[in-house]
C-alpha cells in the first residue's frame, strides 16, 4: 500500500487588504508542495486545501478579511 507523507509548513504572508502579517500552518502532501514550489497553479498543485487556505497561501488574505472587504450592502 502506497501512501504519501504530509508536510506542514508555516506560511507567512502580508495581506494587501489590511497590511497585517499573519502566519498559518498549512498541511499538504510533499509531492503537492513540490509541484507548487515548481510553479504549478495553486488549485492544481494543492487540491486538498480549501479555497480559503489557497487564498492565504497566495495572497495572505484571510476568509474574514475577504468577507469584510467584499460584503454586499444590505
PQR file with spaces between the fields and no chain letter, atoms N, CA, C, O and H, PARSE charges and radii, in Angstrom:
ATOM       1  N    UNK     1       0.850   -1.186    0.000 -0.4000 1.5000
ATOM       2  CA   UNK     1       0.000    0.000    0.000 -0.0000 2.0000
ATOM       3  C    UNK     1       0.895    1.249    0.000  0.5500 1.7000
ATOM       4  O    UNK     1       1.741    1.422    0.877 -0.5500 1.4000
ATOM       5  N    UNK     2       0.696    2.084   -0.970 -0.4000 1.5000
ATOM       6  CA   UNK     2       1.491    3.305   -1.088 -0.0000 2.0000
ATOM       7  C    UNK     2       0.774    4.449   -0.368  0.5500 1.7000
ATOM       8  O    UNK     2      -0.454    4.529   -0.364 -0.5500 1.4000
ATOM       9  H    UNK     2       0.008    1.943   -1.682  0.4000 1.0000
ATOM      10  N    UNK     3       1.544    5.301    0.220 -0.4000 1.5000
ATOM      11  CA   UNK     3       0.991    6.483    0.855 -0.0000 2.0000
ATOM      12  C    UNK     3       1.972    7.638    0.666  0.5500 1.7000
ATOM      13  O    UNK     3       3.147    7.441    0.357 -0.5500 1.4000
ATOM      14  H    UNK     3       2.542    5.236    0.217  0.4000 1.0000
ATOM      15  N    UNK     4       1.458    8.825    0.860 -0.4000 1.5000
ATOM      16  CA   UNK     4       2.308   10.000    0.723 -0.0000 2.0000
ATOM      17  C    UNK     4       2.408   10.709    2.065  0.5500 1.7000
ATOM      18  O    UNK     4       1.436   10.795    2.815 -0.5500 1.4000
ATOM      19  H    UNK     4       0.504    8.985    1.111  0.4000 1.0000
ATOM      20  N    UNK     5       3.570   11.199    2.343 -0.4000 1.5000
ATOM      21  CA   UNK     5       3.849   11.887    3.599 -0.0000 2.0000
ATOM      22  C    UNK     5       3.306   13.312    3.528  0.5500 1.7000
ATOM      23  O    UNK     5       3.470   14.016    2.532 -0.5500 1.4000
ATOM      24  H    UNK     5       4.360   11.129    1.734  0.4000 1.0000
ATOM      25  N    UNK     6       2.655   13.710    4.619 -0.4000 1.5000
ATOM      26  CA   UNK     6       2.207   15.095    4.717 -0.0000 2.0000
ATOM      27  C    UNK     6       3.332   15.952    5.252  0.5500 1.7000
ATOM      28  O    UNK     6       4.121   15.524    6.095 -0.5500 1.4000
ATOM      29  H    UNK     6       2.522   13.138    5.428  0.4000 1.0000
ATOM      30  N    UNK     7       3.390   17.157    4.750 -0.4000 1.5000
ATOM      31  CA   UNK     7       4.351   18.145    5.234 -0.0000 2.0000
ATOM      32  C    UNK     7       3.563   19.370    5.655  0.5500 1.7000
ATOM      33  O    UNK     7       2.740   19.890    4.902 -0.5500 1.4000
ATOM      34  H    UNK     7       2.749   17.505    4.065  0.4000 1.0000
ATOM      35  N    UNK     8       3.828   19.815    6.857 -0.4000 1.5000
ATOM      36  CA   UNK     8       3.190   21.027    7.357 -0.0000 2.0000
ATOM      37  C    UNK     8       4.192   22.163    7.266  0.5500 1.7000
ATOM      38  O    UNK     8       5.347   22.028    7.671 -0.5500 1.4000
ATOM      39  H    UNK     8       4.497   19.392    7.468  0.4000 1.0000
ATOM      40  N    UNK     9       3.732   23.284    6.729 -0.4000 1.5000
ATOM      41  CA   UNK     9       4.591   24.452    6.575 -0.0000 2.0000
ATOM      42  C    UNK     9       3.956   25.649    7.261  0.5500 1.7000
ATOM      43  O    UNK     9       2.741   25.843    7.221 -0.5500 1.4000
ATOM      44  H    UNK     9       2.794   23.394    6.400  0.4000 1.0000
ATOM      45  N    UNK    10       4.810   26.447    7.893 -0.4000 1.5000
ATOM      46  CA   UNK    10       4.357   27.742    8.361 -0.0000 2.0000
ATOM      47  C    UNK    10       4.417   28.678    7.168  0.5500 1.7000
ATOM      48  O    UNK    10       5.480   28.892    6.585 -0.5500 1.4000
ATOM      49  H    UNK    10       5.797   26.290    7.925  0.4000 1.0000
ATOM      50  N    UNK    11       3.280   29.230    6.812 -0.4000 1.5000
ATOM      51  CA   UNK    11       3.183   30.179    5.704 -0.0000 2.0000
ATOM      52  C    UNK    11       2.996   31.569    6.320  0.5500 1.7000
ATOM      53  O    UNK    11       2.058   31.791    7.085 -0.5500 1.4000
ATOM      54  H    UNK    11       2.416   29.056    7.285  0.4000 1.0000
ATOM      55  N    UNK    12       3.879   32.488    5.988 -0.4000 1.5000
ATOM      56  CA   UNK    12       3.789   33.856    6.483 -0.0000 2.0000
ATOM      57  C    UNK    12       3.520   34.763    5.289  0.5500 1.7000
ATOM      58  O    UNK    12       4.262   34.765    4.307 -0.5500 1.4000
ATOM      59  H    UNK    12       4.641   32.307    5.366  0.4000 1.0000
ATOM      60  N    UNK    13       2.456   35.522    5.394 -0.4000 1.5000
ATOM      61  CA   UNK    13       2.079   36.422    4.308 -0.0000 2.0000
ATOM      62  C    UNK    13       1.578   37.736    4.888  0.5500 1.7000
ATOM      63  O    UNK    13       1.080   37.786    6.013 -0.5500 1.4000
ATOM      64  H    UNK    13       1.853   35.520    6.191  0.4000 1.0000
ATOM      65  N    UNK    14       1.716   38.793    4.106 -0.4000 1.5000
ATOM      66  CA   UNK    14       1.173   40.105    4.463 -0.0000 2.0000
ATOM      67  C    UNK    14       0.005   40.393    3.545  0.5500 1.7000
ATOM      68  O    UNK    14       0.149   40.413    2.323 -0.5500 1.4000
ATOM      69  H    UNK    14       2.121   38.752    3.193  0.4000 1.0000
ATOM      70  N    UNK    15      -1.150   40.615    4.144 -0.4000 1.5000
ATOM      71  CA   UNK    15      -2.362   40.870    3.372 -0.0000 2.0000
ATOM      72  C    UNK    15      -2.304   42.225    2.685  0.5500 1.7000
ATOM      73  O    UNK    15      -1.996   43.231    3.325 -0.5500 1.4000
ATOM      74  H    UNK    15      -1.267   40.598    5.137  0.4000 1.0000
ATOM      75  N    UNK    16      -2.595   42.264    1.392 -0.4000 1.5000
ATOM      76  CA   UNK    16      -2.643   43.560    0.699 -0.0000 2.0000
ATOM      77  C    UNK    16      -3.873   44.377    1.100  0.5500 1.7000
ATOM      78  O    UNK    16      -3.923   45.581    0.849 -0.5500 1.4000
ATOM      79  H    UNK    16      -2.845   41.448    0.872  0.4000 1.0000
ATOM      80  N    UNK    17      -4.860   43.733    1.720 -0.4000 1.5000
ATOM      81  CA   UNK    17      -6.061   44.459    2.141 -0.0000 2.0000
ATOM      82  C    UNK    17      -5.858   45.194    3.455  0.5500 1.7000
ATOM      83  O    UNK    17      -6.272   46.345    3.597 -0.5500 1.4000
ATOM      84  H    UNK    17      -4.819   42.755    1.924  0.4000 1.0000
ATOM      85  N    UNK    18      -5.221   44.532    4.420 -0.4000 1.5000
ATOM      86  CA   UNK    18      -5.079   45.117    5.750 -0.0000 2.0000
ATOM      87  C    UNK    18      -3.654   45.546    6.079  0.5500 1.7000
ATOM      88  O    UNK    18      -3.439   46.363    6.974 -0.5500 1.4000
ATOM      89  H    UNK    18      -4.885   43.597    4.305  0.4000 1.0000
ATOM      90  N    UNK    19      -2.684   44.998    5.358 -0.4000 1.5000
ATOM      91  CA   UNK    19      -1.288   45.264    5.673 -0.0000 2.0000
ATOM      92  C    UNK    19      -0.775   44.443    6.844  0.5500 1.7000
ATOM      93  O    UNK    19       0.382   44.584    7.240 -0.5500 1.4000
ATOM      94  H    UNK    19      -2.859   44.334    4.630  0.4000 1.0000
ATOM      95  N    UNK    20      -1.632   43.579    7.405 -0.4000 1.5000
ATOM      96  CA   UNK    20      -1.234   42.749    8.539 -0.0000 2.0000
ATOM      97  C    UNK    20      -0.483   41.518    8.057  0.5500 1.7000
ATOM      98  O    UNK    20      -0.835   40.906    7.048 -0.5500 1.4000
ATOM      99  H    UNK    20      -2.571   43.465    7.083  0.4000 1.0000
ATOM     100  N    UNK    21       0.566   41.169    8.805 -0.4000 1.5000
ATOM     101  CA   UNK    21       1.319   39.960    8.520 -0.0000 2.0000
ATOM     102  C    UNK    21       0.826   38.873    9.455  0.5500 1.7000
ATOM     103  O    UNK    21       0.753   39.060   10.670 -0.5500 1.4000
ATOM     104  H    UNK    21       0.852   41.666    9.625  0.4000 1.0000
ATOM     105  N    UNK    22       0.489   37.733    8.866 -0.4000 1.5000
ATOM     106  CA   UNK    22      -0.032   36.604    9.629 -0.0000 2.0000
ATOM     107  C    UNK    22       0.693   35.331    9.237  0.5500 1.7000
ATOM     108  O    UNK    22       1.290   35.230    8.165 -0.5500 1.4000
ATOM     109  H    UNK    22       0.548   37.582    7.879  0.4000 1.0000
ATOM     110  N    UNK    23       0.621   34.353   10.151 -0.4000 1.5000
ATOM     111  CA   UNK    23       1.192   33.035    9.896 -0.0000 2.0000
ATOM     112  C    UNK    23       0.080   32.003   10.012  0.5500 1.7000
ATOM     113  O    UNK    23      -0.824   32.139   10.837 -0.5500 1.4000
ATOM     114  H    UNK    23       0.136   34.436   11.021  0.4000 1.0000
ATOM     115  N    UNK    24       0.155   30.969    9.177 -0.4000 1.5000
ATOM     116  CA   UNK    24      -0.771   29.846    9.268 -0.0000 2.0000
ATOM     117  C    UNK    24       0.010   28.576    8.970  0.5500 1.7000
ATOM     118  O    UNK    24       0.869   28.555    8.088 -0.5500 1.4000
ATOM     119  H    UNK    24       0.889   30.858    8.507  0.4000 1.0000
ATOM     120  N    UNK    25      -0.295   27.523    9.711 -0.4000 1.5000
ATOM     121  CA   UNK    25       0.319   26.234    9.427 -0.0000 2.0000
ATOM     122  C    UNK    25      -0.606   25.506    8.451  0.5500 1.7000
ATOM     123  O    UNK    25      -1.780   25.274    8.741 -0.5500 1.4000
ATOM     124  H    UNK    25      -0.993   27.541   10.427  0.4000 1.0000
ATOM     125  N    UNK    26      -0.055   25.155    7.297 -0.4000 1.5000
ATOM     126  CA   UNK    26      -0.818   24.520    6.225 -0.0000 2.0000
ATOM     127  C    UNK    26      -0.187   23.167    5.922  0.5500 1.7000
ATOM     128  O    UNK    26       1.030   23.063    5.771 -0.5500 1.4000
ATOM     129  H    UNK    26       0.899   25.343    7.062  0.4000 1.0000
ATOM     130  N    UNK    27      -1.012   22.140    5.835 -0.4000 1.5000
ATOM     131  CA   UNK    27      -0.511   20.803    5.543 -0.0000 2.0000
ATOM     132  C    UNK    27      -0.938   20.326    4.167  0.5500 1.7000
ATOM     133  O    UNK    27      -2.077   20.537    3.750 -0.5500 1.4000
ATOM     134  H    UNK    27      -2.001   22.225    5.958  0.4000 1.0000
ATOM     135  N    UNK    28      -0.018   19.682    3.467 -0.4000 1.5000
ATOM     136  CA   UNK    28      -0.292   19.098    2.154 -0.0000 2.0000
ATOM     137  C    UNK    28       0.714   17.967    1.930  0.5500 1.7000
ATOM     138  O    UNK    28       1.694   17.832    2.662 -0.5500 1.4000
ATOM     139  H    UNK    28       0.907   19.511    3.806  0.4000 1.0000
ATOM     140  N    UNK    29       0.453   17.174    0.918 -0.4000 1.5000
ATOM     141  CA   UNK    29       1.403   16.110    0.585 -0.0000 2.0000
ATOM     142  C    UNK    29       2.709   16.726    0.082  0.5500 1.7000
ATOM     143  O    UNK    29       2.718   17.794   -0.529 -0.5500 1.4000
ATOM     144  H    UNK    29      -0.343   17.284    0.323  0.4000 1.0000
ATOM     145  N    UNK    30       3.791   16.035    0.351 -0.4000 1.5000
ATOM     146  CA   UNK    30       5.105   16.517   -0.077 -0.0000 2.0000
ATOM     147  C    UNK    30       5.127   16.752   -1.587  0.5500 1.7000
ATOM     148  O    UNK    30       5.663   17.760   -2.049 -0.5500 1.4000
ATOM     149  H    UNK    30       3.784   15.167    0.847  0.4000 1.0000
ATOM     150  N    UNK    31       4.547   15.830   -2.358 -0.4000 1.5000
ATOM     151  CA   UNK    31       4.536   15.991   -3.818 -0.0000 2.0000
ATOM     152  C    UNK    31       3.728   17.209   -4.252  0.5500 1.7000
ATOM     153  O    UNK    31       4.038   17.826   -5.271 -0.5500 1.4000
ATOM     154  H    UNK    31       4.111   15.012   -1.983  0.4000 1.0000
ATOM     155  N    UNK    32       2.697   17.559   -3.489 -0.4000 1.5000
ATOM     156  CA   UNK    32       1.902   18.744   -3.812 -0.0000 2.0000
ATOM     157  C    UNK    32       2.701   20.022   -3.559  0.5500 1.7000
ATOM     158  O    UNK    32       2.678   20.948   -4.369 -0.5500 1.4000
ATOM     159  H    UNK    32       2.445   17.057   -2.661  0.4000 1.0000
ATOM     160  N    UNK    33       3.411   20.063   -2.422 -0.4000 1.5000
ATOM     161  CA   UNK    33       4.259   21.232   -2.153 -0.0000 2.0000
ATOM     162  C    UNK    33       5.329   21.374   -3.223  0.5500 1.7000
ATOM     163  O    UNK    33       5.629   22.482   -3.668 -0.5500 1.4000
ATOM     164  H    UNK    33       3.429   19.311   -1.764  0.4000 1.0000
ATOM     165  N    UNK    34       5.906   20.244   -3.636 -0.4000 1.5000
ATOM     166  CA   UNK    34       6.928   20.297   -4.691 -0.0000 2.0000
ATOM     167  C    UNK    34       6.357   20.878   -5.978  0.5500 1.7000
ATOM     168  O    UNK    34       7.000   21.703   -6.626 -0.5500 1.4000
ATOM     169  H    UNK    34       5.663   19.344   -3.275  0.4000 1.0000
ATOM     170  N    UNK    35       5.154   20.450   -6.349 -0.4000 1.5000
ATOM     171  CA   UNK    35       4.515   20.981   -7.562 -0.0000 2.0000
ATOM     172  C    UNK    35       4.277   22.481   -7.423  0.5500 1.7000
ATOM     173  O    UNK    35       4.519   23.236   -8.364 -0.5500 1.4000
ATOM     174  H    UNK    35       4.632   19.780   -5.822  0.4000 1.0000
ATOM     175  N    UNK    36       3.809   22.915   -6.264 -0.4000 1.5000
ATOM     176  CA   UNK    36       3.575   24.341   -6.036 -0.0000 2.0000
ATOM     177  C    UNK    36       4.886   25.122   -6.106  0.5500 1.7000
ATOM     178  O    UNK    36       4.957   26.177   -6.737 -0.5500 1.4000
ATOM     179  H    UNK    36       3.613   22.302   -5.499  0.4000 1.0000
ATOM     180  N    UNK    37       5.921   24.595   -5.452 -0.4000 1.5000
ATOM     181  CA   UNK    37       7.230   25.259   -5.459 -0.0000 2.0000
ATOM     182  C    UNK    37       7.808   25.378   -6.870  0.5500 1.7000
ATOM     183  O    UNK    37       8.582   26.293   -7.155 -0.5500 1.4000
ATOM     184  H    UNK    37       5.864   23.738   -4.940  0.4000 1.0000
ATOM     185  N    UNK    38       7.432   24.461   -7.739 -0.4000 1.5000
ATOM     186  CA   UNK    38       7.927   24.473   -9.121 -0.0000 2.0000
ATOM     187  C    UNK    38       7.070   25.332  -10.045  0.5500 1.7000
ATOM     188  O    UNK    38       7.332   25.412  -11.245 -0.5500 1.4000
ATOM     189  H    UNK    38       6.804   23.718   -7.508  0.4000 1.0000
ATOM     190  N    UNK    39       6.043   25.976   -9.483 -0.4000 1.5000
ATOM     191  CA   UNK    39       5.263   26.919  -10.276 -0.0000 2.0000
ATOM     192  C    UNK    39       3.907   26.440  -10.753  0.5500 1.7000
ATOM     193  O    UNK    39       3.236   27.141  -11.511 -0.5500 1.4000
ATOM     194  H    UNK    39       5.830   25.912   -8.508  0.4000 1.0000
ATOM     195  N    UNK    40       3.493   25.262  -10.323 -0.4000 1.5000
ATOM     196  CA   UNK    40       2.158   24.762  -10.698 -0.0000 2.0000
ATOM     197  C    UNK    40       1.100   25.679  -10.072  0.5500 1.7000
ATOM     198  O    UNK    40       1.305   26.206   -8.979 -0.5500 1.4000
ATOM     199  H    UNK    40       4.038   24.693   -9.707  0.4000 1.0000
ATOM     200  N    UNK    41      -0.014   25.866  -10.752 -0.4000 1.5000
ATOM     201  CA   UNK    41      -1.111   26.671  -10.223 -0.0000 2.0000
ATOM     202  C    UNK    41      -1.553   26.106   -8.878  0.5500 1.7000
ATOM     203  O    UNK    41      -1.623   24.890   -8.700 -0.5500 1.4000
ATOM     204  H    UNK    41      -0.181   25.438  -11.640  0.4000 1.0000
ATOM     205  N    UNK    42      -1.849   26.990   -7.939 -0.4000 1.5000
ATOM     206  CA   UNK    42      -2.157   26.555   -6.584 -0.0000 2.0000
ATOM     207  C    UNK    42      -3.342   25.590   -6.541  0.5500 1.7000
ATOM     208  O    UNK    42      -3.314   24.628   -5.774 -0.5500 1.4000
ATOM     209  H    UNK    42      -1.792   27.978   -8.084  0.4000 1.0000
ATOM     210  N    UNK    43      -4.371   25.821   -7.338 -0.4000 1.5000
ATOM     211  CA   UNK    43      -5.540   24.944   -7.299 -0.0000 2.0000
ATOM     212  C    UNK    43      -5.228   23.550   -7.851  0.5500 1.7000
ATOM     213  O    UNK    43      -5.879   22.572   -7.483 -0.5500 1.4000
ATOM     214  H    UNK    43      -4.394   26.602   -7.962  0.4000 1.0000
ATOM     215  N    UNK    44      -4.253   23.465   -8.715 -0.4000 1.5000
ATOM     216  CA   UNK    44      -3.843   22.166   -9.258 -0.0000 2.0000
ATOM     217  C    UNK    44      -2.805   21.496   -8.356  0.5500 1.7000
ATOM     218  O    UNK    44      -2.853   20.285   -8.141 -0.5500 1.4000
ATOM     219  H    UNK    44      -3.723   24.259   -9.015  0.4000 1.0000
ATOM     220  N    UNK    45      -1.877   22.280   -7.835 -0.4000 1.5000
ATOM     221  CA   UNK    45      -0.808   21.735   -7.003 -0.0000 2.0000
ATOM     222  C    UNK    45      -1.305   21.325   -5.622  0.5500 1.7000
ATOM     223  O    UNK    45      -0.864   20.312   -5.079 -0.5500 1.4000
ATOM     224  H    UNK    45      -1.838   23.264   -8.009  0.4000 1.0000
ATOM     225  N    UNK    46      -2.215   22.101   -5.054 -0.4000 1.5000
ATOM     226  CA   UNK    46      -2.676   21.869   -3.683 -0.0000 2.0000
ATOM     227  C    UNK    46      -4.192   21.656   -3.645  0.5500 1.7000
ATOM     228  O    UNK    46      -4.903   22.435   -3.010 -0.5500 1.4000
ATOM     229  H    UNK    46      -2.573   22.924   -5.495  0.4000 1.0000
ATOM     230  N    UNK    47      -4.696   20.615   -4.314 -0.4000 1.5000
ATOM     231  CA   UNK    47      -6.141   20.432   -4.426 -0.0000 2.0000
ATOM     232  C    UNK    47      -6.839   20.106   -3.110  0.5500 1.7000
ATOM     233  O    UNK    47      -8.050   20.295   -2.992 -0.5500 1.4000
ATOM     234  H    UNK    47      -4.118   19.983   -4.830  0.4000 1.0000
ATOM     235  N    UNK    48      -6.101   19.625   -2.130 -0.4000 1.5000
ATOM     236  CA   UNK    48      -6.700   19.272   -0.846 -0.0000 2.0000
ATOM     237  C    UNK    48      -6.945   20.450    0.075  0.5500 1.7000
ATOM     238  O    UNK    48      -7.623   20.313    1.093 -0.5500 1.4000
ATOM     239  H    UNK    48      -5.118   19.472   -2.225  0.4000 1.0000
ATOM     240  N    UNK    49      -6.399   21.607   -0.273 -0.4000 1.5000
ATOM     241  CA   UNK    49      -6.617   22.786    0.554 -0.0000 2.0000
ATOM     242  C    UNK    49      -7.972   23.397    0.231  0.5500 1.7000
ATOM     243  O    UNK    49      -8.479   23.273   -0.883 -0.5500 1.4000
ATOM     244  H    UNK    49      -5.848   21.718   -1.100  0.4000 1.0000
ATOM     245  N    UNK    50      -8.540   24.050    1.219 -0.4000 1.5000
ATOM     246  CA   UNK    50      -9.798   24.765    0.984 -0.0000 2.0000
ATOM     247  C    UNK    50      -9.502   26.010    0.151  0.5500 1.7000
ATOM     248  O    UNK    50      -8.356   26.455    0.089 -0.5500 1.4000
ATOM     249  H    UNK    50      -8.128   24.151    2.124  0.4000 1.0000
ATOM     250  N    UNK    51     -10.516   26.569   -0.481 -0.4000 1.5000
ATOM     251  CA   UNK    51     -10.294   27.818   -1.226 -0.0000 2.0000
ATOM     252  C    UNK    51      -9.711   28.930   -0.340  0.5500 1.7000
ATOM     253  O    UNK    51      -8.898   29.732   -0.798 -0.5500 1.4000
ATOM     254  H    UNK    51     -11.447   26.208   -0.430  0.4000 1.0000
ATOM     255  N    UNK    52     -10.133   28.969    0.926 -0.4000 1.5000
ATOM     256  CA   UNK    52      -9.622   29.988    1.839 -0.0000 2.0000
ATOM     257  C    UNK    52      -8.139   29.760    2.148  0.5500 1.7000
ATOM     258  O    UNK    52      -7.367   30.714    2.235 -0.5500 1.4000
ATOM     259  H    UNK    52     -10.793   28.317    1.298  0.4000 1.0000
ATOM     260  N    UNK    53      -7.749   28.502    2.313 -0.4000 1.5000
ATOM     261  CA   UNK    53      -6.337   28.206    2.556 -0.0000 2.0000
ATOM     262  C    UNK    53      -5.491   28.556    1.338  0.5500 1.7000
ATOM     263  O    UNK    53      -4.402   29.115    1.470 -0.5500 1.4000
ATOM     264  H    UNK    53      -8.376   27.726    2.243  0.4000 1.0000
ATOM     265  N    UNK    54      -5.994   28.226    0.157 -0.4000 1.5000
ATOM     266  CA   UNK    54      -5.240   28.564   -1.060 -0.0000 2.0000
ATOM     267  C    UNK    54      -5.098   30.066   -1.214  0.5500 1.7000
ATOM     268  O    UNK    54      -4.036   30.548   -1.610 -0.5500 1.4000
ATOM     269  H    UNK    54      -6.878   27.772    0.050  0.4000 1.0000
ATOM     270  N    UNK    55      -6.149   30.813   -0.909 -0.4000 1.5000
ATOM     271  CA   UNK    55      -6.086   32.280   -0.990 -0.0000 2.0000
ATOM     272  C    UNK    55      -5.033   32.813   -0.024  0.5500 1.7000
ATOM     273  O    UNK    55      -4.272   33.718   -0.367 -0.5500 1.4000
ATOM     274  H    UNK    55      -7.011   30.422   -0.588  0.4000 1.0000
ATOM     275  N    UNK    56      -4.990   32.254    1.180 -0.4000 1.5000
ATOM     276  CA   UNK    56      -3.988   32.698    2.141 -0.0000 2.0000
ATOM     277  C    UNK    56      -2.579   32.398    1.637  0.5500 1.7000
ATOM     278  O    UNK    56      -1.693   33.246    1.740 -0.5500 1.4000
ATOM     279  H    UNK    56      -5.608   31.519    1.459  0.4000 1.0000
ATOM     280  N    UNK    57      -2.366   31.206    1.096 -0.4000 1.5000
ATOM     281  CA   UNK    57      -1.043   30.834    0.576 -0.0000 2.0000
ATOM     282  C    UNK    57      -0.607   31.823   -0.506  0.5500 1.7000
ATOM     283  O    UNK    57       0.554   32.230   -0.547 -0.5500 1.4000
ATOM     284  H    UNK    57      -3.087   30.517    1.012  0.4000 1.0000
ATOM     285  N    UNK    58      -1.532   32.203   -1.372 -0.4000 1.5000
ATOM     286  CA   UNK    58      -1.190   33.104   -2.474 -0.0000 2.0000
ATOM     287  C    UNK    58      -1.050   34.566   -2.053  0.5500 1.7000
ATOM     288  O    UNK    58      -0.107   35.246   -2.457 -0.5500 1.4000
ATOM     289  H    UNK    58      -2.475   31.872   -1.339  0.4000 1.0000
ATOM     290  N    UNK    59      -1.988   35.043   -1.242 -0.4000 1.5000
ATOM     291  CA   UNK    59      -2.075   36.492   -1.008 -0.0000 2.0000
ATOM     292  C    UNK    59      -1.961   36.935    0.440  0.5500 1.7000
ATOM     293  O    UNK    59      -1.664   38.099    0.708 -0.5500 1.4000
ATOM     294  H    UNK    59      -2.754   34.490   -0.913  0.4000 1.0000
ATOM     295  N    UNK    60      -2.192   36.023    1.380 -0.4000 1.5000
ATOM     296  CA   UNK    60      -2.217   36.414    2.785 -0.0000 2.0000
ATOM     297  C    UNK    60      -3.557   36.956    3.234  0.5500 1.7000
ATOM     298  O    UNK    60      -3.700   37.395    4.375 -0.5500 1.4000
ATOM     299  H    UNK    60      -2.433   35.078    1.163  0.4000 1.0000
ATOM     300  N    UNK    61      -4.541   36.929    2.349 -0.4000 1.5000
ATOM     301  CA   UNK    61      -5.882   37.400    2.708 -0.0000 2.0000
ATOM     302  C    UNK    61      -6.615   36.271    3.422  0.5500 1.7000
ATOM     303  O    UNK    61      -6.695   35.152    2.914 -0.5500 1.4000
ATOM     304  H    UNK    61      -4.425   36.572    1.422  0.4000 1.0000
ATOM     305  N    UNK    62      -7.156   36.575    4.615 -0.4000 1.5000
ATOM     306  CA   UNK    62      -7.920   35.586    5.366 -0.0000 2.0000
ATOM     307  C    UNK    62      -9.378   35.609    4.906  0.5500 1.7000
ATOM     308  O    UNK    62      -9.822   36.551    4.250 -0.5500 1.4000
ATOM     309  H    UNK    62      -7.091   37.484    5.027  0.4000 1.0000
ATOM     310  N    UNK    63     -10.107   34.562    5.261 -0.4000 1.5000
ATOM     311  CA   UNK    63     -11.529   34.484    4.899 -0.0000 2.0000
ATOM     312  C    UNK    63     -12.296   35.651    5.507  0.5500 1.7000
ATOM     313  O    UNK    63     -13.162   36.230    4.852 -0.5500 1.4000
ATOM     314  H    UNK    63      -9.747   33.796    5.794  0.4000 1.0000
ATOM     315  N    UNK    64     -11.987   36.001    6.746 -0.4000 1.5000
ATOM     316  CA   UNK    64     -12.672   37.110    7.408 -0.0000 2.0000
ATOM     317  C    UNK    64     -12.400   38.431    6.696  0.5500 1.7000
ATOM     318  O    UNK    64     -13.317   39.226    6.489 -0.5500 1.4000
ATOM     319  H    UNK    64     -11.283   35.531    7.279  0.4000 1.0000
ATOM     320  N    UNK    65     -11.149   38.668    6.321 -0.4000 1.5000
ATOM     321  CA   UNK    65     -10.809   39.897    5.589 -0.0000 2.0000
ATOM     322  C    UNK    65     -11.555   39.965    4.265  0.5500 1.7000
ATOM     323  O    UNK    65     -12.087   41.009    3.887 -0.5500 1.4000
ATOM     324  H    UNK    65     -10.404   38.022    6.488  0.4000 1.0000
ATOM     325  N    UNK    66     -11.585   38.831    3.565 -0.4000 1.5000
ATOM     326  CA   UNK    66     -12.257   38.775    2.269 -0.0000 2.0000
ATOM     327  C    UNK    66     -13.728   39.138    2.433  0.5500 1.7000
ATOM     328  O    UNK    66     -14.262   39.957    1.683 -0.5500 1.4000
ATOM     329  H    UNK    66     -11.153   37.983    3.872  0.4000 1.0000
ATOM     330  N    UNK    67     -14.383   38.519    3.425 -0.4000 1.5000
ATOM     331  CA   UNK    67     -15.806   38.776    3.662 -0.0000 2.0000
ATOM     332  C    UNK    67     -16.062   40.244    4.008  0.5500 1.7000
ATOM     333  O    UNK    67     -17.028   40.842    3.535 -0.5500 1.4000
ATOM     334  H    UNK    67     -13.950   37.855    4.033  0.4000 1.0000
ATOM     335  N    UNK    68     -15.189   40.818    4.837 -0.4000 1.5000
ATOM     336  CA   UNK    68     -15.362   42.219    5.222 -0.0000 2.0000
ATOM     337  C    UNK    68     -15.122   43.167    4.048  0.5500 1.7000
ATOM     338  O    UNK    68     -15.840   44.153    3.888 -0.5500 1.4000
ATOM     339  H    UNK    68     -14.403   40.333    5.222  0.4000 1.0000
ATOM     340  N    UNK    69     -14.134   42.875    3.242 -0.4000 1.5000
ATOM     341  CA   UNK    69     -13.777   43.758    2.126 -0.0000 2.0000
ATOM     342  C    UNK    69     -14.799   43.695    0.993  0.5500 1.7000
ATOM     343  O    UNK    69     -15.035   44.693    0.311 -0.5500 1.4000
ATOM     344  H    UNK    69     -13.550   42.073    3.372  0.4000 1.0000
ATOM     345  N    UNK    70     -15.401   42.533    0.794 -0.4000 1.5000
ATOM     346  CA   UNK    70     -16.273   42.357   -0.366 -0.0000 2.0000
ATOM     347  C    UNK    70     -17.708   42.014    0.011  0.5500 1.7000
ATOM     348  O    UNK    70     -18.434   41.413   -0.782 -0.5500 1.4000
ATOM     349  H    UNK    70     -15.209   41.723    1.348  0.4000 1.0000
ATOM     350  N    UNK    71     -18.117   42.392    1.216 -0.4000 1.5000
ATOM     351  CA   UNK    71     -19.504   42.113    1.616 -0.0000 2.0000
ATOM     352  C    UNK    71     -20.447   42.979    0.803  0.5500 1.7000
ATOM     353  O    UNK    71     -20.138   44.105    0.413 -0.5500 1.4000
ATOM     354  H    UNK    71     -17.527   42.880    1.859  0.4000 1.0000
ATOM     355  N    UNK    72     -21.611   42.395    0.568 -0.4000 1.5000
ATOM     356  CA   UNK    72     -22.627   43.121   -0.191 -0.0000 2.0000
ATOM     357  C    UNK    72     -23.377   44.047    0.750  0.5500 1.7000
ATOM     358  O    UNK    72     -23.595   43.719    1.917 -0.5500 1.4000
ATOM     359  H    UNK    72     -21.862   41.481    0.884  0.4000 1.0000
ATOM     360  N    UNK    73     -23.766   45.194    0.241 -0.4000 1.5000
ATOM     361  CA   UNK    73     -24.565   46.124    1.035 -0.0000 2.0000
ATOM     362  C    UNK    73     -25.907   45.492    1.324  0.5500 1.7000
ATOM     363  O    UNK    73     -26.536   44.881    0.460 -0.5500 1.4000
ATOM     364  H    UNK    73     -23.588   45.460   -0.706  0.4000 1.0000
ATOM     365  N    UNK    74     -26.324   45.657    2.557 -0.4000 1.5000
ATOM     366  CA   UNK    74     -27.605   45.052    2.949 -0.0000 2.0000
ATOM     367  C    UNK    74     -28.719   46.049    2.826  0.5500 1.7000
ATOM     368  O    UNK    74     -29.872   45.726    3.111 -0.5500 1.4000
ATOM     369  H    UNK    74     -25.813   46.153    3.259  0.4000 1.0000
